[in-house]
Structure formats: structure tokens, C-alpha cells
């Protein structure tokens, strides 16, 4: 007996056998497809027994037979209408059946139910039916939130009308449905406005106040159709208000939100509503300023409309896809049950297209499964895949025709790119033409450098072989094993230069064209290790020029370059009329002045836009975060420095260079002349100058990496210094197989001592110092029992690491004498040890002590390091689970920065911190530096970055230093260190133990101050050394 005839005489006890028949035979063979209209009629029957058995059948099919979804949705109308039944049993059963249909349907098929629900919301329909229909819409917010969000442009107007209803039950149900809709909007900027939006719909008088609040919202998240669907009704009310201020605020909100619409098609349904209202206001508002604001909004929406019109064809279209399914399944004349399945499958596929669910497995699961009752599983999946491929083509943005059609096409390929297990680009297209310059854009870590390296290594499917199209990857990183080579030999050692047979004379000639001359700042026969970052980049460009490339791949070509050399790079790139360039850069000036096209990473696709950066940002306003410091949403947080014993003034010098002159061993002419500088906790210093002027050399002197031939360098023994070098990656080159978390824990595992700080040149003993250390020195020894003083000659074999202050507040260091059997407890003053050649060893002890003080803040645990890395912008996924070798350039810089900041430094020195970091990270770095309580020195060519942070400037010119800016900056900052800079009374050491720390002394009373001054005068007269707080008071009272 077929189901069609069974439905005609349906009984409740037949329900299990019907479900079993559909499960075992399928929708077609069982007769469900043919008999669904009979079942729907029985659901709507006035006979309670008939209706009850039909409704229970529908509920059971909805819950147990997913393959029946395409058919039982036709019963939804009857289930809603039965809300009017006089039988409570039928009423309950019909509601259960309606909710089962709505809750169990494939989420992507949710839209197929709307044609049954919307007619039941009409004002002429009985309130019981309308309430039930609204309840169905509310259910979608839980079972199909993303799909409901996609349908909001259609849903919101229907629900809004119900919120104005006079019937309380309808109004309440509509409010619940609208609350559910607001939950799926997914826009954090308007999340807090949910209640106000609901109020505005039902209480028009509240609109002006709510518009005022919304005008104060800073929109930063991308705006999609769900958010627009929710806000547009409110905006339309605002535009139609009599009050000019409300009209103006509506225009401001429209202008701001529309700039953040990434996909113009999302705005398409709302433009016919908003544009006429805006245009009316633009021509009728009397206030000139409000009219101008409205005109700007009109212009912005017209721009959006132009983009949406071009892209309308890419929106999922049910009729288009239905035809495609018929074609691929070979059933153009389908009728009956198959026609129903085809239409339902097209609805599911259309929603998946709208939401960009385009993976083959997703379509197999959600679409192919619908055809199982009509085709074998294999055939259903094969044909569905054909439709999916065609659907992907529909989603491809229509390309603009290039007016220069005669330009040679170098590449037109479709490919997928992955790095390890991470997919970077999927099934994306790339088309390049000769002589064009393409800016490659995307957030840090999206895969820009990986793509260029893959192209250079012939790893991009469909890209012309590098033997056919000469492709050169330009990067300034110099491998350690080649750093001893001269500039000429370094270029000649390149495998490609050798393969092309380029002679050394030609190499020398090209190097000269970019400034490598015997009388220049960079000499062709000097080692590449002596080059500054800017000259290393010019060397890499010269090597690329020699290869006569068809395609140049440039990774941050203006890194380290000063203004003059940046201009040279721009001129050079623009002169290459037959060479194609792909440029990764965070320099907005370069991308504006050089690029003819922009390639943008977007949702695993590589999208191409015509024009330079400014043109691209007009179309994609969210991209301004890559190039604007103020637009940064990312936050860095640096640990605050602890106190320094004896330093109570932020203006007191912690580092000094006095009359320092330095010459590199290979040079005859000094790199630095007579440099004198000082740095304190209050310092905010920008160090600028041409490439090769000596900026990085001066910083290396200051931190002790190299030693001056003339002059003195001093650092406070308790100060902790963080130094992020220009070639930052040298810190981590030997640890690429560690995760960032493991690296930091390794680096500080020696009781908090920084293993990287032990390799400085300034810590290596000279022959003269070694000779002094071996020479016996006369030392006075006091017998504690008798007080007798005796003189003996001794040799110190090593410093043991201990340090204490004597009664004169001078440091004494624990030593071991040669031949002594005493293990510990013997100390010598710093003055004596300096004469004995142990000054550098004392500095090492000071450094260790300073670092141990930094360990008081937090134990060196994996969790603490993970949180610290997150504070420096590296997410825990990359910080704890990725090896350093798998990180991008920007991520590696964050690792180096985090490692330098672990010890809570008092002074941070950043040499070219803007290299490799995108603008969002730079903005976060600037914010962290602004809130940092220690001193900061920044070497950078990025005027925007240093100008935002540094009132004082050191200008280096050919080895000579000039200071500019606010000369009284440090004097103004010469305030007492604030309480928050002091370590709290209870601190935790590396082992997690509580440590009692001595607090800052209270301020002296007048009587105490008078006694102190008397004591200072006596000490000065006797020639005795002053303690640090005595010295400070002496300077304050001009006693010295």
C-alpha cells in the first residue's frame, strides 16, 4: 500500500510504519513525494482525528527523516493555521509539528520556509496564527543564526510591522523575534544598542535621542547585511524626522557605516530606501553644514551603489542555480518530486553562496544529500560538485578591462597556497601584466612573504617557470656564513649571478650606480657585515638589477632607508617600464607613488584592484588600519620597570656617553666623532639621520656591544636595558626550532640571567686586562678580632657573583683569590678591582643583579611567558604552539621585542622597530611606548611613528651628533619617581615565593633636611664620598 493511499485513510498508529517506509525506500519510492499534498490537506482538516494523525506524522518525519525536508515544509502553512483549532490537542500537536519543521530543517534551507511564514504575519490574519509564525522566526536565531542573519533584510520589515500591532500577544511575540534577530547581527559596534533599537521601533518619539547615542558610536567592525537590516529602519526614521539635528546625525551614521561595508552587495537591498530619503534632505535642509554632511553621505552611497551594480551578478540566485542543477543532473524537464528537490537544493546552495560556504565537503553534506532518493550517492556527489564549480565562477568578481590591452600577460593562473598546515590562499586567481607594479596588501601573518617566496621558488601552480620568466626575490637578510665577504664577492657568490655568468667588473659597475664607491659611505670591498640596514637593502637591489628580471618581488624595499634613498627606490621602480613588480610594503608613500594595481588578501582569495593605495582605500576603507597608526585596534602592553636602588628622580641619568669617538677596524676614518649623550627614565628620544651616518653604531656603543677608542661609556649598575637591534632576527637565528615560549624560557633559565647579554664585545677581556688580572696587587686585610691591619699581595682568580654595599655605600664584590681554599665570603671594593682589571666582570655581576631584580615580578613559567607574548602582540597559538621558523617577519619581531621586555627594563632601545611590523602593530607599539614608565630611544626613518612619541631628537650626520626638539624636556620630567613605579611590598620571586622589599624612604622634614645638609658639608670638606641621596640633595641645594 503506497503512502499516498495510506495518507487518505491516515491513523495515528500508522505513523511508525510511514517513517520506516520513507527511511527504507526513500521519498520517491515510498510515495511521500507524490502524496505530500494529501498529507498537507489532512493537516488542515477540520476533523480532529484526521488532523491529529497527520500532524503527528509530519512531526515524526521532520525529526527522523532528514530526506523528507524538501516535502514536509509544504505542511508548515497548515501547522500554523491550526493555531485556530478549537481542539487543544490539535492546537498543541500543530505547534509541535511547526516547531519540528523549523528546528530540524537544514539551516541553509531555512529561507525555503519564509514563503509559508510571511503571509501568516499579515495584519488581517488572526493573532493566534501570527504569534505562532513569529515563534517560528524566533527559533531560527538558535538553530540557524548565520542563515537568519543572511535573511534579515527580508525578515526585519515583516517583524517590525508586527511590533506596532495593537494586540499585546502579537507585539510581545514580535519583540521576542526581533531580539532573536538582534542576537545574530554579529556586529560588536551596535551590540550595546540592542535595547535602544527595539525601543525606537515601537516608540518613534525616542528616535532623536537614540540617533544621538548612535551618532557617538565609533564604527570599526566590517558592516554586513545583518547589521544594516537592523539599523536601516531606525536610520530611515531619523532621516524623516522634522528635527534637522536628527537628520544630520542619521546622515553621519550612514556615511560612517557605509565606509565599512566590505561587500557592496550587502548594502544593495537598502540603497533604494536610503538614497531617495538622503537626496531629499540634501536638497531641502536649510542649515548649510547639515546639508554638506548629507551630501557627503549621498556621495558615499552612490559610490557604494556603483560597486554593488557591478557585483549584483555574483549574489546567489535561486533561479540561476536551479537551471544549473537541472543541466548538471540531466533533468531539464524534471517534474513532481524531483522538481521539488531541485528547487530546495538550489535554495540551500544559494544561501551557502551568500555565506561563502564553498568547500566541496560542505556541498556534499548539505546539497548532494538531498538527491539520494533519486540518484546513486556517487552520481549525486559528482553532479553537485559540477554545480559547485559553476557557483564558484558566479562568485568571481567581474574584472575591469585594462585600457592597455597591448601589455603582455606574464601570468594568469589559479592556485592554492599553504604554509605547513595553514591554508593561506585557496583556489584563487592571479593575473600579472608586463610593466605593471602591484602592491601586495594584507594583515601581518596572512602570507604575503610566503607567496613571494613560493613564486621565486617555482612553487606556485600555473606560474611561469623562472627559467622562462626571470623572477627575482629582493630581500636584505644576509646569511651569517656570508657576512665576512666583501660587497662585490657577496653579490658574485649568489647562485643566480653565477648561473648568468655575470663578470666581477659588471658587478662592481652596477654597485657603483647605487652608491658603492671607494670614496662613498659604503665601499665595495668592505665586508657586508659593516653595512647599515639601508645599505644592505641597496646591495640587494643592485643584485636584482644585475639579473635583469622580468618580475621583481620586493619585500619591504624601503626598510632601513632614509628619505633620500626611498626617493631613489621610487624613481628606480617607476623607470622599469618592461619589468613587473610585486611590492610588499608598509610605506603608504611608496604604494601610492609606484603602484598601478593592488593585490589584496581577502578570505583566502587574492583580489585585484586597479589604481594605487589611495584608490584602494576608497573602495576598502577597513584597509586604512594597515597604514594609519591611529586606526589600530590592536593593543600591546609592556611590563612597567621596577625601581632602581638609589635613583629617585626620573631625570637622573642611567646611561651616559662622554666624548666618545669610534672607528671600525677596517676603516681609517672614524664613524663617530666626540659623541656625548645621556638617557634617563624620562627620555623619549628619536635618533634620525641618513643611512650610514652612524646611528646604530652609536647605540651599540651605548649598550656596550662595542667599545670606543676614545671617551667613556657608563651605565648605572642596577639599570636594566632592553635593546632590539636593527637586524633583529640575529637574536633568534640559533633557536628557530624552539617555540617563542620555549626560547624566552631558555634565554632566562639561568636564575633569571639573560644568556644573550653575555656575548657583547665590551664583556670580552683585552690582553691588557688579562695581564692586570694575573699581576699580584697589594691589599689591606683587617683582622676582625684584633683590628690589626696587614698588607699582602694577592691575585684574584675570579668574581663569585656576590655584591654588597659597605658603610660608605660603595659596592664590594665577592672574589676568590688564586690558591685560596676559602669558597666564599671574601669581598673587595670596586675601586681596587677596577685597578686589577676586573671592571668588565663587575659589570657582568651588576647586570646579573639587575636582571635578578627583574625576576621579582613573575616566575618564568610557560603560562606567564604566554601572557607576556600576548602583551607584545603574539597570540598564544603562535607563541606557544608554532616554532619560530614557521613565523612571519612581523611575528619574529614581536618575539624579539617580548624577549627584550621580559626583564622589565628601565630603558628600551628600538633600532628600526617599524621594519616588518604592519601599521596596526605599529599603532599598538606606539600605544605601549606612550604608557611605558621607562626611557625610550627609537632609531627610525618613519617620521609619523617617532613624531608621535618623541619630543627630543638626536640628529646624526656623518658621525657628528646634534640634539634638537624640546631642550628642556628632561628637566621638565625631572620629577620624583611616582609610587606606582615602586615594587609592591609583597613580590613573588622566580620560585613563586613571597619576598619582602624595602620601600622608598619618606620625604625629609625641614629639621632632617637641615641635619643632612650639615652632614654633606662635613663630608665634602673631608673629601669623603657622598651617598646617592646625599649627592642628590647636594645638587638640589647647589652644594656641589
C-alpha positions, 0 to 999 in steps of 0.5 A: 500500500503506497503512502499516498493511499495510506495518507487518505485513510491516515491513523495515528498508529500508522505513523511508525510504519510511514517513517520506516517506509520513507527511511527504507525506500526513500521519498520517491519510492515510498510515495511521500513525494507524490502524496505530500499534498494529501498529507498537507490537506489532512493537516488542515482538516477540520476533523480532529482525528484526521488532523491529529494523525497527520500532524503527528506524522509530519512531526515524526518525519521532520525529526527522523527523516532528514530526506523528507525536508524538501516535502514536509515544509509544504505542511508548515502553512497548515501547522500554523493555521491550526493555531485556530483549532478549537481542539487543544490537542490539535492546537498543541500537536500543530505547534509541535509539528511547526516547531519540528519543521523549523528546528530540524530543517537544514539551516541553509534551507531555512529561507525555503520556509519564509514563503509559508511564514510571511503571509501568516504575519499579515495584519488581517490574519488572526493573532493566534496564527501570527504569534505562532509564525513569529515563534517560528522566526524566533527559533531560527536565531538558535538553530540557524543564526548565520542563515537568519542573519543572511535573511534579515533584510527580508525578515526585519520589515515583516517583524517590525510591522508586527511590533506596532500591532495593537494586540499585546500577544502579537507585539510581545511575540514580535519583540521576542523575534526581533531580539532573536534577530538582534542576537545574530547581527554579529556586529560588536559596534551596535551590540550595546544598542540592542535595547535602544533599537527595539525601543525606537521601533515601537516608540518613534518619539525616542528616535532623536535621542537614540540617533544621538547615542548612535551618532557617538558610536565609533564604527570599526567592525566590517558592516554586513547585511545583518547589521544594516537590516537592523539599523536601516529602519531606525536610520530611515526614521531619523532621516524623516524626522522634522528635527534637522539635528536628527537628520544630520546625525542619521546622515553621519551614521550612514556615511560612517557605516557605509565606509565599512561595508566590505561587500557592496552587495550587502548594502544593495537591498537598502540603497533604494530606501536610503538614497531617495530619503538622503537626496531629499534632505540634501536638497531641502535642509536649510542649515548649510553644514547639515546639508554638506554632511548629507551630501557627503553621505549621498556621495558615499552611497552612490559610490557604494551603489556603483560597486554593488551594480557591478557585483549584483551578478555574483549574489546567489540566485535561486533561479540561476542555480536551479537551471544549473542543477537541472543541466548538471543532473540531466533533468531539464524537464524534471517534474513532481518530486524531483522538481521539488528537490531541485528547487530546495537544493538550489535554495540551500546552495544559494544561501551557502553562496551568500555565506561563502560556504564553498568547500566541496565537503560542505556541498556534499553534506548539505546539497548532494544529500538531498538527491539520494532518493533519486540518484546513486550517492556517487552520481549525486556527489559528482553532479553537485560538485559540477554545480559547485564549480559553476557557483564558484565562477558566479562568485568571481568578481567581474574584472575591469578591462585594462585600457592597455590591452597591448601589455603582455600577460606574464601570468594568469593562473589559479592556485592554492597556497599553504604554509605547513598546515595553514591554508593561506590562499585557496583556489584563487586567481592571479593575473600579472601584466608586463610593466605593471607594479602591484602592491601586495596588501594584507594583515601581518601573518596572512602570507604575503612573504610566503607567496613571494617566496613560493613564486621565486621558488617555482612553487606556485601552480600555473606560474611561469617557470623562472627559467622562462620568466626571470623572477627575482626575490629582493630581500636584505637578510644576509646569511651569517656564513656570508657576512665576512665577504666583501660587497662585490664577492657577496653579490658574485657568490649568489647562485643566480649571478653565477648561473648568468655568468655575470663578470666581477667588473659588471658587478662592481659597475652596477654597485657603483650606480647605487652608491658603492664607491671607494670614496662613498659611505659604503665601499665595495670591498668592505665586508657586508657585515659593516653595512647599515640596514639601508645599505644592505637593502641597496646591495640587494637591489643592485643584485636584482638589477644585475639579473635583469628580471622580468618580475621583481618581488620586493619585500619591504624595499624601503626598510632601513632607508632614509628619505633620500634613498626611498626617493631613489627606490621610487624613481628606480621602480617607476623607470622599469617600464618592461619589468613587473613588480610585486611590492610588499610594503608598509610605506603608504608613500611608496604604494601610492607613488609606484603602484598601478594595481593592488593585490589584496588578501581577502578570505583566502582569495587574492583580489585585484584592484586597479589604481594605487593605495589611495584608490584602494582605500576608497573602495576598502576603507577597513584597509586604512588600519594597515597604514594609519597608526591611529586606526589600530585596534590592536593593543600591546602592553609592556611590563612597567620597570621596577625601581632602581636602588638609589635613583629617585628622580626620573631625570637622573641619568642611567646611561651616559656617553662622554666624548666618545669617538669610534672607528671600525677596524677596517676603516681609517676614518672614524664613524663617530666623532666626540659623541656625548649623550645621556638617557634617563627614565624620562627620555623619549628620544628619536635618533634620525639621520641618513643611512650610514651616518652612524646611528646604530653604531652609536647605540651599540656603543651605548649598550656596550656591544662595542667599545670606543677608542676614545671617551667613556661609556657608563651605565648605572649598575642596577639599570636594566636595558632592553635593546632590539637591534636593527637586524633583529632576527640575529637574536633568534637565528640559533633557536628557530626550532624552539617555540617563542615560549620555549626560547624566552624560557631558555634565554632566562633559565639561568636564575633569571640571567639573560644568556644573550647579554653575555656575548657583547664585545665590551664583556670580552677581556683585552690582553691588557686586562688579562695581564692586570688580572694575573699581576699580584696587587697589594691589599689591606686585610683587617683582622676582625678580632684584633683590628690589626691591619696587614698588607699582602699581595694577592691575585684574584682568580675570579668574581663569585657573583656576590655584591654588597654595599659597605658603610660608605655605600660603595659596592664590594664584590665577592672574589676568590683569590688564586690558591685560596681554599676559602669558597666564599665570603671574601669581598673587595671594593670596586675601586681596587678591582677596577685597578686589577682589571676586573671592571668588565666582570663587575659589570657582568655581576651588576647586570646579573643583579639587575636582571635578578631584580627583574625576576621579582615580578613573575616566575618564568613559567610557560603560562606567564611567558604566554601572557607576556607574548600576548602583551607584545602582540603574539597570540598564544597559538603562535607563541606557544604552539608554532616554532619560530621558523614557521613565523612571519617577519612581523611575528619574529619581531614581536618575539624579539621585542617580548624577549627584550621586555621580559626583564622589565627594563628601565630603558628600551632601545628600538633600532628600526622597530617599524621594519616588518611590523604592519601599521596596526602593530605599529599603532599598538607599539606606539600605544605601549611606548606612550604608557611605558614608565621607562626611557625610550630611544627609537632609531627610525626613518618613519617620521609619523611613528617617532613624531608621535612619541618623541619630543627630543631628537638626536640628529646624526650626520656623518658621525657628528651628533646634534640634539634638537626638539624640546631642550628642556624636556628632561628637566621638565620630567625631572620629577620624583619617581611616582609610587606606582613605579615602586615594587609592591611590598609583597613580590613573588620571586622566580620560585613563586615565593613571597619576598619582602622589599624595602620601600622608598624612604619618606620625604625629609622634614625641614629639621632632617633636611637641615641635619643632612645638609650639615652632614654633606658639608662635613663630608665634602670638606673631608673629601669623603664620598657622598651617598646617592641621596646625599649627592642628590640633595647636594645638587638640589641645594647647589652644594656641589 
